[in-house]
Amino acid sequence: MLLCLDHVFATPPRIHGATIHETITLLEMFYAYTRLLHDIANLVDPCDDQSVQKLFAFQSAREDMFWVLPSGRLYCEVVEQQMPFFEQEQKDGISAKWLVSRGDLSYVLRNYLVERLRFRVLEESEICRRAKVFSPCLNH
């Protein structure tokens, strides 16, 4: 569900001319989306959660180490941060996946989700601030 909602909110929703009911429906979906982001970001150990592993394309390699696959959202974050102790597995000279410690992966995942949540909430707040449906002025 998180992927679907993330796709829905990838572009800012257009509620400028929406009715009250349309706005309520959209904000309920946005609340569900932000709740999911929050809940995953606050898991005690997101690395042990199979659904989180599948969603963010990483898998257990050995004790407290995880492969981050290039098809996932975390891959770019991991490569960009280039934290110490990363090992890279190459396939035909091309970077295939990164080996990351549990602590580093949890840190990157939480930061990624918290920043995504913060950005989406600020964006949605600005859209709502400008929406006619929230205007205290009466329509003529």
Secondary structure, DSSP 8 states (H G I E B T S, - for coil): -HHHHHHHTSS----TT--HHHHHHHHHHHHHHHHHHHHHHT-S-GGG-HHHHHHTTEEEEETTEEEE-TTSHHHHHHHHH--TT-EEEEETTEEEEEEEEHHHHHHHHHHHHHHHHHHHHHHHHHHHHH-GGG-SS---
